[in-house]
Each structure stands twice: as structure tokens, then as C-alpha cells.
Amino acid sequence: MHIMENTLHSEPALMWTINDFPAYGNLSGCVVKGYKACPICGDDTPSHRLKNGHKICYIGHRKWLPINHPYRRQRAAFNGKPEYGIPPEPLTGEEVLHMVENGDRVCWKKKSIFFDLEYWKYLPVRHALDVMHIEKNVCDSIIGTLLEIPGKNKDGIAARLDLLNMGVKTDLQPEYGERRTRLPPGPWNLSRAEKREVCNSFYGMKVPEGYSSNIKNLVSLQDSRLLGLKSHDCHTLMQQLLPVAIRSVLEKPARYMKVLKGYVQNRTRPEGCIAERYIAEEAGCTVSVVDQDLLNQAHLYVLENTEEVLPYIEQHMIHIKTAYPKFRKRTKWLQDKHNSTFIQWLRFKVQSELEEDNHSVSENLRWLAAGPNMAVPLYRSYLIKGIKFNIKAQDDVRTTQNSGVYLLAHTMQVASAKDKNPILSNMGFYGVIQEIWDLDYQKFTIPVFREYNDVIDDEVLGDVIIECEPFTRGMPNVDTFDELVGELGGQNIRGGCEDIWIE
């Protein structure tokens, strides 16, 4: 920008481009089709060619989900395998420029002309995808498959055979006859009455002015389909309208019984266990996002009191002593280093073991290593093995008290704050429960107490996190997704729906 003779001369700068995926390839020089079509994964793109569909599918998208997301462990709903991978880091502009200039063009077909701009390689974001284009394509495919619109329906003989080859939903394989082929109705197939019901729901919708097109004009009741959807119409359908229209025809899976069965600890008295746990949960609960340091403290306590994690603790201490040989005799320094690094070390350690073919990592350990959800339910009362615990605020308005606790811990003891040679021995702690947390590890929860110690100076020990049931015996068994499906019958064929016949 220059100022000369009271005239302002400005020079525009290109910050990034916004386009659909094919245009992304033209502008960035990246390959956007074939086996290496992911700009982020590059050479490690998880691609698979469909033998019958004659297309390449990309099945590694679950690695971008949070490490403890339940979709990662589902097999039957995806490609028959769990996903344990972690997402790769995107290449910087300088890394991309170095690759294309040095002939490493497996995933790059040319050098982008934008690199002629001196600043282009330093931009953290150079190209962005237009979400509206992608959302419209996804919406057209979903609507076309649900309503079986010719030309947009993604279900067919080729798709069913590809599922069979992948070992997924094998009960939906085509059944060949003399003249026609029968496709068993899948969970996504609707009966004629259900299609009419969905279309009537769209037909009767009224939205505020300017919100979207007149939905009524997009519905064809004669052949039960939606026509002429624009990009913004697809956006409103996907975000808000489709869940409302389709809700009445969705199957109602009886999954709450699985929750109730999880309450049972004494199999001879299941009804009593269910009643006690349900009443305790009804005692009052709020969900709060707690401080990360406090959450890590609680999570570390859970890990160090779980028998299955003990071998990893020993490995980590050996790792620290090897990495810092000068401090191998300083017990307090080693313990502090262990406390501050063990959570992340365990997460990567378990992650690397899961990527091996014959790993021995259990489901419990995998979810423990992933860590708890930051949104923590806080209870005022909690019932554990017939004993009711209250927080202090709950006891303050009662005539009885159940908030006092005692913990005998094998912990490090020092003579003073300057003592650099602590000893490990048993030490008793008395305290009052201030908060009851229910740490959510996705497939099971573990209650812990946060209590204030009134005997020892809080500036020395701070808040003490203690658990309230033995982890070595009380850790719940985690069912896999396929076991849950098997419990419900393992059927993908949708009942009450007409068969699909193809000439």
C-alpha cells in the first residue's frame, strides 16, 4: 500500500480459495480421484475399490472422530473393522512446495500457480471446500435412497454385493430368481405407506419467510419424491427438516433395557439393583465442564488404581529413568514427572499397540486410555453397594450426614516442603465430600469423590480426589457393538416393508 500525492493505492491479497472438490484439485494441483485422492492423508489414503460398483470408496473417515467416540469401535455399521488410527497432520505450504518441486508427485499432478505469490506458502489455510456443494450431494443421495428415486438411489444389486464382499450386512445379499432378483429390505428402506407419510410431512411444513423455498412446491405426492432441491433447500433439510419428517417412521429400538441391565451387580437380585441405581440417579444430577487439570487428576487416580494399568505404570517409570538418567535416584522428581506425563504416554502407547494385528489390549483398557469426557455429571447423592454418599451441601439441610470419608492411601510422605527424600508408606486421610463426579468413559462410568481435607494444610496437598469402589473387581465388562447387535437379533432386514424386485 502506497500513499502518493494524496492518492491511496491498495494492492489486493488472495487469502484462500473456496470451491468444490474437483475445482480444489485444479487450483491446488492435488490429485482428487483414484486411490490417493485425500489431500490430507496423501500416500496413506485408506481406499478400497468396489468390485461390483466399479468405484473407489474411502473408508478411513472415522479417524477424524475423537479418540473415544463410540463410532470408532463399531464394526457392523461400517466396514466390519474398528478404527484405531489417528488423523494425520495437514501439510504446510512449504512442505507442499518442496514436494512438487523435488518430483515427489504421487499425490500432486502439478505445481499450483498460486505458489508464484511470495506469501502463498506461508498461509496456514490456502484452499477451502464449499460445504453447500458437499451437503447437496449428500442430501440428494440420502433422499434418493430413502424414497427410492430413480437415478439417485444408491441401493441396488451392486451395492448389496459389495457389502457381501466386505462381510457387512450379509443378510441383505440379493436373492436371484429365474426372471427377477429380490433385494431384502434394509434398515434404510421405507414401505409405500411410510414414503407417503414422509412426503405428507414435508408437504404440510410451513417455514418463516426467507428461511428456504416453499417446501410444498418441492414435494410430488403422486410418486412420493422431492424434486428441484436447491443447495440451500438441502441445507435446511439436512440440518432441521429431515429429522422431523422421518421421525414418525423410524424404528424404536429397545436399547434402554441394556442400560437397566448394566445396573445389575447382584444377579440373584436384579430388580433390587436396578431400583437402587435408578433411584440414586434420580436424586439429582447436573452436567458441568470441569477444569482440565482437575479432570486429569481424577483420571490419573482411576488409572493408578486399575489393576490392568499397573504394568504400564512400571514401563513408564522405566522410560522416565532411561530418558533422564541424572534424576533416576530422585524419587519425588520421578513421581512428579510420572504424574504429569503418564496420561498422554499411555494414550499413545495403547494407540500403537492397537495398530498391531495381534494386540492384547482389552476394551476396558482402550477406553480408559482414551480418557473421560470433559462434560462430567455432578451428583448430590450417589448409591454404591447399598451405601448412600452425599455431598456436604446435601448434608447441611439434613438431620443425618453421609459426607464424611476416610481413605488409607499408600502415598509419598515428606517431613517438610524442602524434604527431597520422601518415603512411601500408608497414610490416612479424613475429609468431607464436596463433589461427586461420574467420569464418563463412553462405555462405562466410574464415580469419584472430590473432597477437601480439613486435617492437613490445603496449600500443601490441595484437593484430594478419591475413588469410591474397587477398580480391580468393579470394572464393568464392555460389550462390543456386534455383541449389542447380536443381543437384539442381529437382523438388518427391516420388517413391515415390501420386498424390492429388480428385473
C-alpha positions in Angstrom: 0.0 0.0 0.0 1.5 3.3 -1.1 0.3 6.9 -0.5 1.4 9.4 -3.2 0.0 12.9 -3.8 -3.0 12.3 -1.6 -3.9 9.2 -3.6 -4.3 5.8 -1.8 -3.1 2.9 -3.9 -4.0 -0.5 -2.5 -3.0 -4.0 -3.7 -5.3 -6.9 -3.0 -4.1 -10.1 -1.5 -5.6 -13.6 -2.1 -6.0 -15.3 1.3 -7.7 -18.6 0.2 -10.0 -20.1 -2.4 -13.5 -21.6 -1.8 -14.7 -24.2 -4.3 -16.0 -27.7 -4.8 -13.7 -30.7 -4.7 -12.9 -31.0 -8.5 -12.0 -27.3 -8.6 -9.9 -27.8 -5.5 -7.8 -30.2 -7.5 -7.4 -27.8 -10.4 -6.4 -24.9 -8.2 -4.2 -26.7 -5.7 -2.6 -29.2 -8.1 -3.6 -32.1 -5.8 -5.0 -35.4 -7.1 -8.7 -35.7 -6.2 -9.6 -39.0 -7.7 -8.1 -42.5 -7.6 -6.5 -44.4 -4.8 -4.6 -41.4 -3.4 -7.4 -38.8 -3.5 -7.3 -37.5 0.0 -5.3 -34.2 0.2 -4.6 -34.8 3.9 -3.8 -38.5 4.0 -1.7 -38.4 0.8 0.1 -41.7 0.3 -1.7 -43.2 3.3 -5.2 -42.7 1.9 -7.3 -45.7 3.1 -9.0 -46.5 -0.2 -10.8 -49.6 -1.5 -12.1 -50.4 -4.9 -15.6 -51.8 -5.0 -15.6 -54.8 -7.3 -19.3 -54.6 -8.3 -19.8 -50.8 -8.0 -16.6 -50.1 -10.0 -15.9 -47.1 -7.8 -13.2 -46.3 -5.2 -14.5 -45.8 -1.7 -12.6 -44.1 1.2 -13.3 -45.8 4.5 -10.9 -44.2 6.9 -13.0 -41.1 7.8 -13.7 -42.3 11.4 -10.1 -41.5 12.3 -11.1 -37.8 12.5 -13.6 -38.6 15.3 -12.5 -38.0 18.9 -10.4 -40.9 20.1 -13.1 -42.1 22.5 -16.0 -41.7 20.1 -18.3 -44.9 20.1 -18.4 -45.0 16.2 -14.7 -45.9 16.2 -15.3 -49.3 17.7 -18.4 -50.2 15.7 -17.8 -52.9 13.1 -21.2 -53.9 11.7 -22.3 -50.3 11.0 -19.2 -49.6 8.8 -16.7 -51.8 7.1 -16.6 -54.7 9.5 -13.5 -53.3 11.3 -12.9 -51.0 14.3 -10.9 -47.7 13.7 -8.0 -47.1 15.9 -6.0 -44.7 13.7 -5.3 -41.1 14.4 -5.7 -38.3 11.8 -2.6 -37.1 10.0 -1.4 -33.6 10.3 -2.1 -31.5 7.2 1.0 -30.5 5.2 2.2 -26.9 5.4 2.5 -24.8 2.2 6.3 -25.0 2.5 6.1 -28.8 2.7 3.8 -29.0 -0.3 6.0 -26.7 -2.4 9.1 -28.8 -1.5 7.4 -32.0 -2.6 6.2 -30.7 -6.0 9.5 -29.0 -6.8 11.5 -32.2 -6.0 9.5 -34.5 -8.1 7.5 -36.2 -5.3 4.2 -36.0 -7.1 2.4 -39.2 -6.2 -0.5 -37.1 -4.8 0.3 -34.0 -6.8 -0.3 -33.6 -10.5 1.2 -30.1 -10.9 2.6 -27.1 -9.0 -0.2 -24.6 -8.2 0.2 -21.3 -9.9 -0.7 -19.6 -6.6 2.8 -20.5 -5.3 4.0 -17.7 -7.6 2.7 -15.4 -4.8 5.5 -14.9 -2.4 3.3 -15.3 0.7 1.2 -18.2 -0.5 3.4 -20.9 1.0 3.2 -19.3 4.4 -0.6 -19.3 4.6 -2.0 -21.8 7.1 -5.2 -22.3 5.1 -4.9 -22.0 1.3 -8.0 -23.8 0.0 -11.4 -24.4 1.5 -14.2 -26.6 0.3 -17.7 -25.2 -0.3 -19.8 -27.1 2.2 -23.1 -26.3 0.4 -21.9 -28.3 -2.6 -21.0 -31.3 -0.5 -24.1 -31.0 1.6 -26.3 -31.0 -1.5 -24.7 -34.1 -2.9 -25.1 -35.9 0.4 -28.7 -34.8 0.8 -29.6 -35.9 -2.8 -28.2 -39.3 -2.1 -30.0 -39.7 1.3 -33.3 -38.5 0.0 -32.9 -40.6 -3.2 -32.2 -43.7 -1.3 -34.9 -43.3 1.3 -37.6 -42.5 -1.3 -36.1 -44.8 -4.0 -35.9 -42.0 -6.6 -34.6 -43.4 -9.9 -31.2 -42.1 -10.8 -30.4 -41.0 -7.2 -30.9 -44.3 -5.3 -27.6 -45.6 -4.1 -29.1 -49.0 -3.1 -29.0 -51.8 -5.7 -27.6 -55.2 -6.6 -24.1 -53.9 -7.0 -24.2 -52.2 -3.6 -25.5 -55.3 -1.9 -22.8 -57.5 -3.5 -20.1 -55.1 -2.4 -21.5 -55.2 1.2 -21.4 -59.0 1.0 -17.7 -58.9 -0.2 -16.8 -56.7 2.7 -18.6 -59.0 5.2 -21.0 -56.3 6.2 -24.8 -56.9 6.5 -24.5 -60.2 4.8 -28.2 -61.0 5.4 -29.1 -58.3 2.8 -27.5 -60.1 -0.1 -29.5 -60.4 -3.4 -31.7 -63.5 -3.9 -31.7 -64.4 -7.6 -34.8 -65.9 -9.3 -35.5 -67.0 -12.8 -36.6 -63.6 -14.0 -36.2 -61.3 -11.1 -33.8 -60.6 -8.3 -35.1 -59.9 -4.8 -33.4 -57.4 -2.5 -34.4 -57.9 1.1 -35.5 -54.5 2.6 -32.7 -52.9 4.6 -33.0 -50.6 7.6 -33.0 -47.6 5.2 -35.9 -48.9 3.0 -39.4 -47.5 3.6 -42.7 -49.0 2.7 -45.1 -47.2 0.3 -47.2 -46.0 3.3 -44.1 -44.7 5.0 -42.9 -42.8 1.9 -46.3 -41.2 1.6 -46.2 -40.3 5.3 -42.7 -38.7 4.9 -43.8 -36.7 1.8 -47.0 -35.6 3.6 -44.9 -34.3 6.5 -42.8 -32.2 4.0 -46.0 -31.1 2.2 -47.6 -29.8 5.3 -44.5 -27.9 6.6 -44.6 -24.1 6.9 -41.4 -22.2 7.5 -40.7 -18.5 8.1 -40.4 -16.2 5.1 -36.9 -16.3 3.6 -35.9 -19.5 5.5 -36.0 -21.7 2.5 -38.0 -22.4 -0.6 -41.7 -23.3 -0.2 -41.3 -26.9 0.7 -44.8 -27.7 -0.5 -43.7 -26.9 -4.1 -40.8 -29.4 -3.9 -43.0 -32.4 -3.0 -44.6 -34.7 -5.5 -47.3 -36.7 -3.7 -48.2 -38.8 -6.8 -44.9 -40.7 -6.9 -43.6 -39.8 -3.4 -40.5 -37.9 -4.2 -38.8 -34.5 -3.7 -37.9 -32.5 -6.9 -35.9 -29.4 -7.7 -34.0 -29.1 -4.4 -31.5 -26.2 -4.4 -28.4 -26.0 -2.3 -30.0 -24.0 0.5 -33.0 -26.3 0.5 -30.7 -29.3 1.0 -29.0 -27.4 3.9 -32.3 -26.8 5.7 -33.4 -30.4 5.1 -30.2 -31.9 6.4 -30.0 -29.7 9.5 -33.6 -29.5 10.7 -36.4 -30.6 8.4 -35.5 -34.2 7.5 -35.2 -35.4 11.1 -38.7 -34.1 11.8 -40.3 -35.6 8.7 -38.7 -39.0 9.2 -39.1 -39.4 12.9 -42.5 -41.0 12.7 -41.3 -43.9 10.5 -38.1 -44.7 12.3 -37.9 -48.0 14.2 -37.9 -47.6 18.0 -35.0 -49.9 19.2 -35.4 -51.1 22.8 -31.9 -50.1 23.9 -32.9 -48.8 27.4 -33.1 -52.3 28.6 -29.4 -52.5 28.0 -28.9 -49.5 30.4 -31.0 -51.1 33.1 -29.1 -54.4 32.8 -25.9 -52.5 33.3 -27.2 -51.6 36.8 -27.2 -55.2 37.9 -24.3 -56.1 40.2 -26.0 -58.9 42.2 -27.5 -61.4 39.7 -29.7 -63.0 42.3 -31.5 -59.7 43.0 -31.5 -57.9 39.6 -34.7 -56.0 40.4 -33.3 -54.5 43.6 -30.1 -53.4 41.9 -32.0 -51.7 39.1 -34.3 -49.9 41.5 -31.5 -48.7 43.8 -29.3 -47.4 41.0 -32.3 -45.7 39.2 -33.4 -44.0 42.4 -29.8 -42.8 43.1 -29.6 -41.3 39.6 -32.9 -39.6 40.1 -31.5 -38.0 43.3 -30.2 -35.1 41.2 -27.6 -34.6 38.6 -26.1 -31.6 36.7 -23.6 -31.8 33.9 -20.6 -29.4 34.0 -17.4 -28.9 32.0 -14.7 -29.2 34.8 -11.2 -27.8 34.8 -8.8 -29.8 32.7 -6.2 -30.1 35.5 -8.8 -31.4 38.0 -10.1 -33.8 35.4 -6.6 -35.1 34.7 -6.1 -35.6 38.4 -9.2 -37.7 38.7 -8.4 -39.6 35.6 -4.9 -40.3 36.8 -6.3 -41.7 40.1 -8.6 -44.0 38.2 -5.6 -45.3 36.1 -3.3 -45.8 39.0 -6.0 -47.8 40.9 -6.8 -50.1 37.9 -5.0 -53.4 38.0 -4.8 -53.7 34.2 -2.8 -50.4 34.0 -0.2 -51.3 36.6 2.2 -52.9 34.1 2.1 -49.7 32.0 3.0 -47.7 35.1 6.1 -49.8 35.6 7.0 -49.4 31.9 6.5 -45.6 32.1 8.8 -45.3 35.2 11.5 -47.3 33.4 11.0 -45.0 30.4 11.5 -41.9 32.6 14.6 -43.2 34.3 16.1 -44.1 30.9 15.3 -40.7 29.4 16.5 -38.8 32.5 19.4 -40.8 34.0 20.5 -37.9 36.1 17.3 -37.9 38.1 16.8 -41.7 38.4 17.5 -41.6 42.2 15.3 -38.6 42.9 12.1 -40.2 43.9 10.0 -37.1 44.2 11.1 -35.7 40.8 10.4 -39.1 39.2 6.9 -39.2 40.7 6.1 -35.7 39.6 7.3 -36.4 36.1 5.2 -39.5 36.0 2.1 -37.7 37.2 2.4 -35.0 34.5 3.2 -37.3 31.5 1.6 -40.7 32.2 -1.8 -39.9 30.8 -0.6 -38.8 27.4 2.1 -41.5 27.3 -0.5 -44.2 28.0 -2.8 -42.9 25.3 -0.1 -43.1 22.6 1.2 -46.4 24.0 -2.2 -48.1 23.8 -2.8 -46.5 20.4 0.4 -48.0 19.0 -0.5 -51.4 20.4 -4.0 -51.3 18.8 -2.5 -50.8 15.4 -0.7 -54.2 15.7 -2.6 -57.2 14.2 -2.4 -59.4 17.3 -2.7 -56.9 20.1 -3.8 -57.9 23.6 -5.5 -54.6 24.6 -8.8 -55.1 26.2 -11.9 -53.0 25.5 -11.7 -51.6 29.1 -8.1 -50.5 28.7 -8.7 -48.9 25.4 -11.5 -46.7 26.7 -9.6 -45.9 29.9 -6.5 -44.8 27.9 -8.7 -42.6 25.7 -9.7 -40.6 28.8 -13.1 -39.4 30.1 -15.5 -36.9 28.6 -14.9 -33.3 29.7 -18.6 -32.9 30.4 -18.9 -34.5 33.9 -22.2 -35.3 35.6 -22.2 -34.0 39.2 -24.4 -35.7 41.7 -25.6 -34.5 45.1 -26.1 -38.1 46.2 -24.8 -41.5 45.0 -25.6 -45.0 46.0 -22.8 -47.5 45.9 -23.2 -51.1 47.0 -26.1 -50.2 49.3 -24.3 -47.2 50.9 -25.5 -43.7 50.2 -23.0 -40.9 49.9 -23.9 -37.2 50.0 -22.0 -34.1 49.3 -21.6 -31.7 52.2 -24.2 -29.2 50.7 -26.8 -32.0 50.8 -25.9 -32.9 54.4 -26.2 -29.3 55.5 -30.0 -29.5 55.0 -30.4 -32.9 56.6 -30.5 -34.3 60.1 -28.1 -37.1 59.2 -24.7 -36.9 57.5 -23.2 -39.2 54.8 -20.5 -36.9 53.5 -17.5 -37.9 55.7 -15.0 -40.3 54.2 -11.7 -41.9 55.2 -9.0 -43.1 52.8 -6.0 -45.2 53.7 -3.5 -44.5 50.8 -0.1 -45.8 50.0 1.5 -42.4 49.2 4.6 -40.4 49.3 5.4 -38.7 52.7 7.7 -35.8 53.3 9.0 -34.2 56.5 8.6 -30.7 55.1 8.2 -28.9 51.9 12.0 -28.9 51.5 12.4 -32.6 52.0 13.9 -34.1 48.8 14.0 -37.7 50.1 10.3 -38.8 50.7 9.3 -42.2 51.7 6.4 -44.3 50.6 4.1 -45.6 53.3 0.4 -45.9 54.3 -1.2 -42.6 55.3 -4.8 -42.0 56.5 -6.9 -39.1 55.1 -10.1 -37.8 56.6 -12.2 -35.5 54.6 -15.7 -34.2 53.6 -17.1 -34.9 50.1 -17.6 -31.6 48.2 -18.5 -33.0 44.8 -19.4 -36.4 43.4 -18.3 -36.9 39.8 -19.3 -39.7 37.4 -16.5 -39.9 34.9 -17.8 -41.0 31.5 -15.5 -43.3 29.6 -18.2 -43.7 26.8 -18.9 -47.4 27.5 -18.9 -47.3 31.3 -18.8 -44.7 34.1 -16.7 -44.5 37.2 -17.8 -42.4 40.2 -15.1 -40.5 42.1 -15.3 -38.1 45.1 -13.7 -34.7 45.2 -13.1 -33.9 48.9 -11.5 -31.2 50.9 -9.0 -32.4 53.6 -9.5 -30.4 56.8 -6.7 -32.0 58.7 -3.7 -31.2 56.5 -2.9 -27.7 55.2 -4.7 -27.4 51.8 -1.8 -25.4 50.4 0.4 -28.4 50.7 -1.9 -31.2 49.4 -4.7 -29.3 47.7 -7.9 -31.1 46.9 -7.8 -34.9 47.2 -9.6 -37.0 44.6 -10.6 -40.5 45.8 -12.5 -43.3 44.1 -15.4 -44.9 45.8 -15.4 -48.5 44.6 -12.6 -51.1 43.9 -11.4 -50.9 40.3 -9.7 -54.2 40.2 -13.1 -56.0 40.9 -15.6 -53.4 40.0 -14.5 -52.5 36.4 -17.5 -53.2 34.1 -17.2 -55.5 31.1 -17.6 -53.6 27.9 -19.7 -55.1 25.2 -18.7 -54.6 21.6 -21.1 -53.1 19.1 -21.5 -56.5 17.4 -22.5 -58.1 20.7 -25.1 -55.5 21.2 -26.4 -56.1 17.7 -26.4 -59.8 18.4 -28.4 -59.3 21.6 -31.1 -57.6 19.6 -31.2 -60.3 17.0 -28.5 -59.2 14.6 -31.1 -58.6 11.9 -30.6 -55.9 9.2 -33.8 -56.8 7.3 -36.5 -54.3 8.0 -39.9 -55.7 8.9 -43.2 -54.4 7.6 -41.6 -53.3 4.3 -42.3 -54.5 0.8 -39.6 -56.6 -0.9 -37.6 -54.9 -3.7 -37.7 -56.7 -7.0 -35.3 -55.9 -9.9 -36.0 -57.2 -13.4 
